[in-house]
Amino acid sequence: MPLNCIPVTTTKAAFQEKLDSVDDKLWVDCGFWGGVIPQNIDDLDELLNRSVRR
């Protein structure tokens, strides 16, 4: 889940950190959920453009 993990997936940078952490370690098809909080409303388009799940 996007809000009960480290890092929380509410920004493009945090999403990239998650992707980097599984590089060459994840061998199944999966998706990462993005979290919506009042502070990241302006970042949602960036997250969606990076293919975060909604």
DSSP file (Angstrom, degrees, kcal/mol; ACC not computed):
  #  RESIDUE AA STRUCTURE BP1 BP2  ACC     N-H-->O    O-->H-N    N-H-->O    O-->H-N    TCO  KAPPA ALPHA  PHI   PSI    X-CA   Y-CA   Z-CA
    1    1 A M              0   0    0      0, 0.0     3,-0.4     0, 0.0     8,-0.1   0.000 360.0 360.0 360.0 147.7    0.0    0.0    0.0
    2    2 A P        +     0   0    0      0, 0.0     7,-2.1     0, 0.0     3,-0.3   0.755 360.0  40.7 -72.2 -25.2    1.3    3.5   -0.8
    3    3 A L  S    S+     0   0    0      5,-0.2     5,-0.1     1,-0.2     7,-0.0   0.565 109.0  55.3-104.3  -8.2    1.0    5.1    2.6
    4    4 A N  S    S+     0   0    0     -3,-0.4     2,-0.3     3,-0.1    -1,-0.2  -0.232  97.4  73.3-117.0  45.1    2.1    2.4    5.0
    5    5 A C  S    S-     0   0    0     -3,-0.3     0, 0.0     0, 0.0     0, 0.0  -0.898  87.8 -78.0-144.2 171.8    5.5    1.7    3.5
    6    6 A I  S    S+     0   0    0     -2,-0.3     2,-0.1     1,-0.3    -3,-0.1  -0.981 117.5  22.9-122.1 120.0    8.9    3.3    3.3
    7    7 A P  S    S-     0   0    0      0, 0.0    -1,-0.3     0, 0.0     2,-0.2   0.627  95.1-131.3 -80.7 156.6    9.1    5.5    1.3
    8    8 A V        -     0   0    0     -5,-0.1     2,-1.6    -2,-0.1     3,-0.4  -0.500  21.9-124.6 -66.6 139.9    5.4    6.5    1.0
    9    9 A T  S    S+     0   0    0     -7,-2.1    26,-3.3     1,-0.2    -1,-0.1  -0.553  75.0 112.7 -93.4  75.3    4.5    6.7   -2.7
   10   10 A T        +     0   0    0     -2,-1.6     2,-0.3    24,-0.2    -1,-0.2   0.413  69.6  47.2-121.7  -3.3    3.2   10.2   -2.9
   11   11 A T  S  > S-     0   0    0     -3,-0.4     4,-2.2     1,-0.1     5,-0.2  -0.928  80.7-115.9-135.8 161.5    5.9   11.8   -5.0
   12   12 A K  H  > S+     0   0    0     -2,-0.3     4,-2.4     1,-0.2     5,-0.2   0.894 116.6  53.0 -60.9 -41.0    7.7   11.1   -8.2
   13   13 A A  H  > S+     0   0    0      2,-0.2     4,-2.1     1,-0.2    -1,-0.2   0.904 109.4  47.7 -63.8 -42.1   11.0   10.9   -6.3
   14   14 A A  H  > S+     0   0    0      2,-0.2     4,-1.9     1,-0.2    -1,-0.2   0.889 111.4  51.0 -66.6 -38.6    9.7    8.4   -3.8
   15   15 A F  H  X S+     0   0    0     -4,-2.2     4,-2.3     1,-0.2    -2,-0.2   0.912 109.8  49.9 -64.1 -41.7    8.2    6.3   -6.6
   16   16 A Q  H  X S+     0   0    0     -4,-2.4     4,-2.8     1,-0.2    -2,-0.2   0.882 106.8  55.7 -64.4 -37.2   11.6    6.3   -8.4
   17   17 A E  H  X S+     0   0    0     -4,-2.1     4,-1.8     2,-0.2    -1,-0.2   0.896 108.2  48.6 -61.0 -40.3   13.3    5.2   -5.1
   18   18 A K  H  X S+     0   0    0     -4,-1.9     4,-1.0     2,-0.2    -2,-0.2   0.926 111.5  48.9 -64.9 -44.4   10.9    2.2   -5.0
   19   19 A L  H >< S+     0   0    0     -4,-2.3     3,-0.7     1,-0.2     4,-0.5   0.914 111.2  50.2 -62.2 -41.7   11.7    1.3   -8.6
   20   20 A D  H >< S+     0   0    0     -4,-2.8     3,-0.8     1,-0.2    -1,-0.2   0.855 104.7  58.8 -63.9 -34.9   15.4    1.6   -8.0
   21   21 A S  H 3< S+     0   0    0     -4,-1.8    -1,-0.2     1,-0.2    -2,-0.2   0.735 110.8  41.0 -69.6 -21.8   15.2   -0.6   -4.9
   22   22 A V  T XX S+     0   0    0     -4,-1.0     3,-2.6    -3,-0.7     4,-1.8   0.398  80.5 131.8-105.5   1.9   13.7   -3.5   -7.0
   23   23 A D  T <4 S-     0   0    0     -3,-0.8    -3,-0.0    -4,-0.5    -4,-0.0  -0.361  87.7  -1.4 -58.1 126.9   16.0   -3.1  -10.0
   24   24 A D  T 34 S+     0   0    0      2,-0.2    -1,-0.3    -2,-0.1     3,-0.1   0.635 126.7  75.7  62.9  17.5   17.4   -6.6  -10.9
   25   25 A K  T <4 S+     0   0    0     -3,-2.6     2,-0.6     1,-0.2    -2,-0.2   0.562  76.6  71.8-124.2 -22.3   15.5   -8.1   -7.9
   26   26 A L     <  +     0   0    0     -4,-1.8    -2,-0.2     1,-0.1    -1,-0.2  -0.872  46.5 169.9-105.1 122.0   11.9   -8.2   -9.0
   27   27 A W        +     0   0    0     -2,-0.6     2,-0.3    -3,-0.1    -1,-0.1   0.083  53.0  77.2-121.6  22.9   11.1  -10.9  -11.6
   28   28 A V  S    S-     0   0    0      0, 0.0     2,-0.5     0, 0.0    -2,-0.0  -0.909  86.2-101.1-127.0 158.4    7.3  -10.8  -11.7
   29   29 A D        +     0   0    0     -2,-0.3     2,-0.3     2,-0.0    -2,-0.1  -0.680  59.8 145.9 -78.3 122.8    4.9   -8.4  -13.3
   30   30 A C        -     0   0    0     -2,-0.5     2,-0.3    -4,-0.1    -4,-0.0  -0.899  35.5-135.3-147.4 175.9    3.5   -6.1  -10.6
   31   31 A G        -     0   0    0     -2,-0.3     2,-0.5    21,-0.0    21,-0.1  -0.957  11.2-134.5-136.2 156.2    2.4   -2.5  -10.0
   32   32 A F        -     0   0    0     -2,-0.3    21,-3.4    19,-0.3     2,-0.2  -0.945  21.0-134.3-113.1 132.1    2.9    0.1   -7.4
   33   33 A W  B     -a   53   0A   0     -2,-0.5     2,-0.4    19,-0.2    21,-0.2  -0.563  14.4-138.3 -82.4 146.0    0.0    2.1   -6.0
   34   34 A G        -     0   0    0     19,-1.9     2,-0.3    -2,-0.2   -24,-0.2  -0.822  14.0-134.9-102.6 146.6    0.3    5.8   -5.6
   35   35 A G        -     0   0    0    -26,-3.3     2,-0.5    -2,-0.4    19,-0.0  -0.772   7.2-146.1-102.6 145.9   -1.1    7.6   -2.5
   36   36 A V        +     0   0    0     -2,-0.3   -26,-0.1     3,-0.0     5,-0.0  -0.948  27.8 158.0-113.2 121.8   -3.1   10.8   -2.5
   37   37 A I    >   -     0   0    0     -2,-0.5     3,-1.8   -27,-0.2     4,-0.3  -0.922  54.3-103.9-133.5 160.4   -2.7   13.3    0.3
   38   38 A P  G >  S+     0   0    0      0, 0.0     3,-0.8     0, 0.0    -1,-0.0   0.836 117.9  57.4 -55.5 -33.2   -3.5   17.0    0.4
   39   39 A Q  G 3  S+     0   0    0      1,-0.2     3,-0.2     2,-0.1    -3,-0.0   0.621 106.2  47.6 -75.8 -12.2    0.2   17.9    0.0
   40   40 A N  G X>  +     0   0    0     -3,-1.8     3,-1.5     1,-0.1     4,-0.6   0.219  69.2 112.6-115.8  17.6    0.8   16.0   -3.2
   41   41 A I  G X4 S+     0   0    0     -3,-0.8     3,-1.0     1,-0.3     4,-0.3   0.890  81.8  51.2 -54.8 -40.4   -2.2   17.1   -5.4
   42   42 A D  G 34 S+     0   0    0      1,-0.2    -1,-0.3    -3,-0.2     4,-0.2   0.651 107.7  54.2 -73.3 -14.0    0.2   19.0   -7.7
   43   43 A D  G <> S+     0   0    0     -3,-1.5     4,-2.0     1,-0.1    -1,-0.2   0.484  80.2  92.4 -95.5  -4.7    2.4   15.9   -8.1
   44   44 A L  H <X S+     0   0    0     -3,-1.0     4,-2.7    -4,-0.6     5,-0.2   0.886  81.6  54.2 -62.8 -40.5   -0.4   13.5   -9.2
   45   45 A D  H  > S+     0   0    0     -4,-0.3     4,-2.4     1,-0.2    -1,-0.2   0.907 108.2  50.8 -60.1 -40.7    0.1   14.0  -12.9
   46   46 A E  H  > S+     0   0    0     -4,-0.2     4,-1.2    -3,-0.2    -1,-0.2   0.916 111.0  48.5 -62.5 -42.9    3.8   13.1  -12.6
   47   47 A L  H  <>S+     0   0    0     -4,-2.0     5,-2.1     1,-0.2     3,-0.4   0.926 112.6  47.5 -62.6 -44.8    3.0   10.0  -10.7
   48   48 A L  H ><5S+     0   0    0     -4,-2.7     3,-1.6     1,-0.2    -1,-0.2   0.883 108.4  54.8 -65.6 -37.2    0.4    8.9  -13.3
   49   49 A N  H 3<5S+     0   0    0     -4,-2.4    -1,-0.2     1,-0.3    -2,-0.2   0.757 103.7  56.0 -66.9 -23.4    2.8    9.7  -16.1
   50   50 A R  T 3<5S-     0   0    0     -4,-1.2    -1,-0.3    -3,-0.4    -2,-0.2   0.351 122.6-109.2 -88.0   5.6    5.3    7.3  -14.4
   51   51 A S  T < 5 +     0   0    0     -3,-1.6   -19,-0.3     1,-0.2    -3,-0.2   0.738  57.4 165.4  75.0  26.4    2.6    4.6  -14.6
   52   52 A V      < -     0   0    0     -5,-2.1    -1,-0.2   -21,-0.1   -19,-0.2  -0.482  41.6-108.5 -67.1 146.5    1.9    4.4  -10.9
   53   53 A R  B      a   33   0A   0    -21,-3.4   -19,-1.9    -2,-0.1    -1,-0.1  -0.399 360.0 360.0 -75.3 153.9   -1.4    2.5  -10.2
   54   54 A R              0   0    0    -21,-0.2    -1,-0.1    -2,-0.1   -21,-0.1   0.337 360.0 360.0-134.3 360.0   -4.5    4.3   -9.1
